[in-house]
Amino acid sequence: MMFVSAIHPYWIIELGIGCVKTEDLISLMAQDTRRPVNLTLALSGAVAAGALVAAVAFFSTLGFRHDIGQAIETIRFLFKFVVTISLFATAVSLTGTMLRPGSNPGSRRWLLLIAPLLLVAAAIVELFVTPSDLWLGKLIGHNALHCLTIIPALSLLPGFFLFLAMRQGAPENPGLAGVLAALVSVGIAATLYAMNCFDDSPLFVVTWYPLATLIVVTIGYIAGRRFLRW
């Protein structure tokens, strides 16, 4: 049973398992000389470092597809980057808010729907402009296994730096904070992988890129609950 008793010259707060003197508490607080962390700067640095390391890993192992010169002249190839960069940008814009107690992204959370809605719209258009007998081939593509392995693998690099920075915050929902870190990481990894992937059809992208994202998001949620608790 907790009760507070006034005993000169200080208050003693009794918690059943011991008591803490106010003067001792003030002394401990005075001894804490740690400088406050600039969370925005820490996150920006983590994103930049993660993107740089992931890019080095990508270009040292995979690199551009051999027909990149012709690919950049096609709408389907360029549209992949519209989707991946949209995912990255919207996830980054919400990450800082999730790490501050009492902060609420409000209607901004719906920004995360931009990338999937763009992708679904493109897939619908693809169905209209492509003969039905070609749908399955475009959906399966040639690089499904690469997509499901390379995107998660590349996501680990920026994810590591992001988790280090996010531990400086105090997210009310560590699992969701981990999900946002995963989405930022996927945005970076998928943008890099899209430069190597030969499957440009929105039917392929709408199928395999989200599955790769789901793998990373699941890991991010579990890791967030484990490592971002405070």
C-alpha positions as CSV (number, residue, x, y, z in Angstrom):
1,M,0.0,0.0,0.0
2,M,1.5,3.3,-1.0
3,F,1.2,6.3,1.2
4,V,3.0,9.6,1.6
5,S,4.0,10.9,5.0
6,A,5.4,14.3,5.8
7,I,8.6,14.0,7.8
8,H,10.8,17.1,8.1
9,P,13.1,17.9,6.3
10,Y,11.9,15.9,3.3
11,W,9.1,13.7,2.0
12,I,9.4,10.0,2.0
13,I,7.4,8.1,-0.7
14,E,6.9,4.5,0.5
15,L,6.1,1.9,-2.1
16,G,6.0,-1.3,-0.1
17,I,9.3,-2.5,-1.4
18,G,11.3,0.5,-0.2
19,C,11.4,4.2,-0.1
20,V,13.0,7.0,-2.2
21,K,14.0,10.2,-0.5
22,T,13.1,13.3,-2.5
23,E,16.6,14.7,-1.9
24,D,18.2,11.6,-3.3
25,L,16.0,11.7,-6.3
26,I,16.9,15.3,-7.0
27,S,20.6,14.4,-6.6
28,L,20.3,11.6,-9.1
29,M,18.6,13.9,-11.6
30,A,21.3,16.5,-11.1
31,Q,24.0,13.9,-11.8
32,D,22.4,12.9,-15.2
33,T,24.5,15.1,-17.5
34,R,23.6,13.3,-20.7
35,R,22.9,15.7,-23.6
36,P,19.4,15.5,-25.1
37,V,19.3,13.7,-28.4
38,N,18.2,15.5,-31.6
39,L,15.9,12.8,-32.8
40,T,15.3,14.4,-36.2
41,L,19.0,14.6,-36.8
42,A,19.6,11.1,-35.6
43,L,16.9,9.7,-37.9
44,S,18.1,11.7,-40.9
45,G,21.6,10.4,-40.3
46,A,20.4,6.8,-39.9
47,V,18.4,7.0,-43.2
48,A,21.3,8.5,-45.1
49,A,23.8,5.9,-43.6
50,G,21.5,3.0,-44.3
51,A,20.8,4.1,-47.9
52,L,24.5,4.6,-48.5
53,V,25.5,1.1,-47.2
54,A,22.6,-0.6,-49.0
55,A,23.6,1.2,-52.2
56,V,27.2,0.1,-51.8
57,A,26.0,-3.5,-51.2
58,F,23.7,-3.4,-54.2
59,F,26.2,-2.0,-56.8
60,S,29.0,-4.2,-55.6
61,T,26.9,-7.4,-56.1
62,L,24.1,-6.7,-58.6
63,G,24.2,-3.3,-60.2
64,F,22.1,-2.0,-63.1
65,R,20.3,-4.3,-65.5
66,H,22.3,-4.6,-68.7
67,D,19.6,-2.8,-70.8
68,I,19.2,0.2,-68.4
69,G,19.6,2.6,-71.2
70,Q,16.5,1.3,-73.0
71,A,14.6,0.7,-69.8
72,I,14.6,4.2,-68.6
73,E,12.7,5.2,-71.7
74,T,9.7,3.1,-70.8
75,I,6.9,4.1,-68.5
76,R,6.6,0.8,-66.8
77,F,10.2,0.9,-65.6
78,L,10.0,4.5,-64.4
79,F,6.7,3.9,-62.6
80,K,8.3,1.3,-60.3
81,F,10.3,4.2,-58.8
82,V,7.2,6.3,-58.4
83,V,5.8,3.6,-56.2
84,T,9.0,2.8,-54.2
85,I,10.0,6.4,-53.6
86,S,6.4,7.2,-52.6
87,L,6.5,4.5,-50.0
88,F,9.9,5.7,-48.7
89,A,8.8,9.3,-48.5
90,T,5.5,8.8,-46.7
91,A,7.0,6.3,-44.2
92,V,9.9,8.7,-43.4
93,S,7.5,11.6,-42.9
94,L,5.7,9.6,-40.1
95,T,8.7,8.0,-38.4
96,G,9.7,10.9,-36.2
97,T,6.1,11.4,-34.9
98,M,5.9,7.7,-33.9
99,L,8.9,8.1,-31.6
100,R,7.6,10.9,-29.5
101,P,5.2,10.1,-26.6
102,G,1.8,11.8,-27.0
103,S,2.3,12.5,-30.7
104,N,-0.4,11.5,-33.1
105,P,0.1,11.4,-36.8
106,G,-3.7,11.9,-37.3
107,S,-4.9,11.9,-40.9
108,R,-1.2,11.9,-42.0
109,R,-1.2,8.1,-41.5
110,W,-3.3,7.8,-44.6
111,L,-0.4,8.9,-46.7
112,L,0.9,5.4,-46.5
113,L,-1.9,4.4,-48.9
114,I,-0.4,6.5,-51.7
115,A,2.1,3.9,-52.9
116,P,-0.3,0.9,-52.8
117,L,-3.1,2.9,-54.4
118,L,-0.8,4.0,-57.2
119,L,0.3,0.4,-57.7
120,V,-3.2,-1.0,-57.8
121,A,-4.3,1.7,-60.3
122,A,-1.4,0.8,-62.6
123,A,-2.2,-2.9,-62.4
124,I,-5.8,-2.2,-63.4
125,V,-4.6,-0.2,-66.4
126,E,-2.2,-3.0,-67.3
127,L,-5.1,-5.4,-67.3
128,F,-6.9,-3.2,-69.8
129,V,-4.0,-2.7,-72.2
130,T,-2.6,-6.3,-72.1
131,P,-4.3,-9.3,-73.8
132,S,-5.7,-11.6,-71.1
133,D,-3.6,-14.6,-72.3
134,L,-0.4,-12.6,-71.2
135,W,-1.6,-11.7,-67.7
136,L,-0.3,-14.8,-65.9
137,G,3.1,-14.6,-67.6
138,K,3.5,-10.9,-66.6
139,L,2.4,-11.6,-63.1
140,I,4.8,-14.5,-62.5
141,G,7.7,-12.8,-64.4
142,H,11.2,-14.1,-64.2
143,N,12.6,-12.7,-61.0
144,A,10.0,-13.5,-58.3
145,L,12.4,-15.4,-56.1
146,H,15.0,-12.7,-56.4
147,C,12.4,-10.1,-55.5
148,L,11.4,-12.1,-52.3
149,T,15.0,-12.5,-51.2
150,I,17.0,-9.4,-52.4
151,I,14.5,-6.8,-51.1
152,P,14.4,-8.2,-47.6
153,A,18.2,-8.7,-47.6
154,L,18.9,-5.1,-48.7
155,S,16.3,-3.9,-46.1
156,L,18.3,-5.3,-43.2
157,L,21.1,-2.7,-43.8
158,P,19.0,0.6,-43.5
159,G,16.8,-1.2,-40.9
160,F,19.8,-1.7,-38.6
161,F,20.7,2.0,-38.6
162,L,17.1,3.1,-38.2
163,F,16.6,0.9,-35.1
164,L,19.8,2.3,-33.5
165,A,18.4,5.8,-34.0
166,M,14.9,5.0,-33.0
167,R,16.0,3.6,-29.7
168,Q,16.8,7.2,-28.7
169,G,13.0,7.9,-28.9
170,A,10.1,6.7,-26.8
171,P,7.4,5.2,-29.1
172,E,4.1,4.5,-27.4
173,N,3.6,1.6,-29.8
174,P,7.0,0.0,-30.4
175,G,5.5,-2.6,-32.8
176,L,4.2,0.1,-35.1
177,A,7.4,2.1,-34.9
178,G,9.2,-1.1,-36.1
179,V,6.7,-1.3,-39.0
180,L,7.5,2.2,-40.0
181,A,11.2,1.5,-39.9
182,A,10.6,-1.6,-42.0
183,L,8.6,0.5,-44.6
184,V,11.4,3.1,-44.8
185,S,13.9,0.3,-45.3
186,V,11.8,-1.4,-48.0
187,G,11.5,1.9,-49.8
188,I,15.2,2.1,-50.0
189,A,15.8,-1.5,-50.9
190,A,13.0,-1.7,-53.4
191,T,14.2,1.4,-55.2
192,L,17.7,-0.1,-55.5
193,Y,16.4,-3.5,-56.6
194,A,14.1,-2.0,-59.2
195,M,17.2,-0.9,-61.1
196,N,18.2,-4.5,-61.5
197,C,14.8,-6.2,-61.9
198,F,13.8,-7.0,-65.5
199,D,10.1,-7.4,-64.7
200,D,8.5,-4.0,-65.1
201,S,4.9,-5.0,-65.5
202,P,2.7,-3.6,-62.7
203,L,1.1,-7.0,-62.5
204,F,4.5,-8.4,-61.3
205,V,5.2,-5.4,-59.0
206,V,1.8,-5.5,-57.4
207,T,2.2,-9.2,-56.6
208,W,5.8,-9.7,-55.5
209,Y,7.0,-6.4,-54.2
210,P,4.2,-6.3,-51.5
211,L,5.0,-9.9,-50.5
212,A,8.6,-8.9,-50.0
213,T,7.4,-5.9,-48.1
214,L,5.2,-8.1,-45.9
215,I,8.3,-10.2,-44.9
216,V,10.2,-7.1,-43.8
217,V,7.2,-5.6,-42.1
218,T,6.6,-8.7,-40.0
219,I,10.3,-8.7,-38.9
220,G,10.1,-5.0,-38.2
221,Y,7.0,-5.4,-36.0
222,I,8.5,-8.2,-34.0
223,A,11.9,-6.4,-33.7
224,G,10.1,-3.2,-32.7
225,R,8.2,-4.9,-29.8
226,R,11.5,-6.4,-28.7
227,F,14.0,-3.6,-29.1
228,L,12.1,-0.3,-29.1
229,R,10.3,-0.8,-25.8
230,W,11.1,1.8,-23.1
